[in-house]
Amino acid sequence: MNNSAGGLPEQSRYDFDGLTGVLENLFPYCLELQEDGRWRLLNRNYQPIGCRTLDRSGNEVMQFSFRLKGFGPARRRALCVHGRGGNKIHLYNGGCWPTLSPEHKAAYLKKIAILIPMETREERW
């Protein structure tokens, strides 16, 4: 069955085999500040984007962290679903999952649009 949000099949937000699996693994869920001042971009499973392993230690995958130019308190608050913008910035939560409604999807994409033009310097561990 298709919904009105772009003609996509309706799915459970926990459907790992469909669109939500892509959302959970390949799209940003949160940014986490590291002790050295760099940020790590994590998926819904709190793993680096693209990682789909049960090992949450990160020992089996190369992890990336980066510095974000101009990522001050105002921009952090704008991205944070809670409006706090601290050391862990969640772009959405269970109550506003981007696949639940067109409004949630629009709010998430607006946050992604804030991230896209930012300058980064990727550093490998």
N, C-alpha and C positions, 0 to 999 in steps of 0.2 A: 504494500500500500504506500502511496506517495503522500507526503504532507505538503503544506503550502509553503514551506521554507526552502524554496529552490527545487522542488520536485524530487527530493532525495528520499530514499526509503526510510520509513519510521523504524527506529531501533531503540533498544534499551541503551541507556548511557553506559552500561557496562559490557556492551557487545564487543569483545576483543577481536572478532573476525571481520567486522565491517568498518565503517567510517570511524567509529569511536576508537577502534584499535589504532588507527592512524593518528587520531587526535591525541590519544594517550601516550603514544611512543615517539611521534615525530614532530609534535608541536609543543611550544613552550607552555609549561604549567606554572613554573616559578623561577625566580632568579635568587640565588643564594650567595651571600657575601662570604668570601673565604677570609681566613685570618690575615693573609697577605694583601688584602685590599682588592683582589680580583673577584670577579663574579663567575658563577657557574650557572648555565642554563639547563634546567632539569625538566624532564617530562612528568606526566602525572604519577609515575611510579618512583619519583625522586631519583631518577637515573639520568645520566647525560642524554640529550636528545638523540634518538635513534637507537638507544640501547634497549634491548628486550631480553634481559637475562634475570634469573631469580637471585643471582648474587648481587646484593645491594652494596657490597663493600667497594665495588668499582675496581677490584683487582684484576678482573679479566678483560677490561676494556680500557683503551687509552682515553683518559679524561682531559677535557679542555677547560680552561678558565681564561678569562679575558678582562681587560680593563675597559670601562665605558667612559668616554669623555662626555662631560656635561650631565652626569647621572646624579644630580643633587637631590635634596629632600623633596622639592616640589614635583619633580618628574617621578620619583619613587612613589609618592603618594598617589599620583595620577594613574600609575600602573597597578597599584595594589587594590585588590578587591575589597579589602577592609579599610582602605584609605589611610593606612598607617605608614607604609613604606619603610620598614625597618631593614633588618639584615636578611630577611627572607620575604620576598615579594611574590605573593600568589596572584596570578592574573585572573583566576576564576576559582570557584569552589563547587561543592556538590549542589548548592542551591542555584547556581547560575551557569551550569554546564553549557558550553556553547552549542551543543546539539539539541538542547531542550526547546529552544524557541528562536524565532528570528531576532528578537530583541537581545537575547543572550549572545547570539552569534555576532550581532552588530557591535555589542559592547566589547567582546573579545577582540574582534578585528580592529576596532579603534585603538586598543592597547598595542596590538601588533604594529599598527601604523606609527605609533610613537617610537617603537624600538627600531624599525627599519632604517631610518636615516641616521641613527646614532653611529658614531665612529668607535670602532673596537680595535684592540690589538690582541690577537689570539696568541696564547702562550701554551705550549705543551709541557706537561710535567715530564 
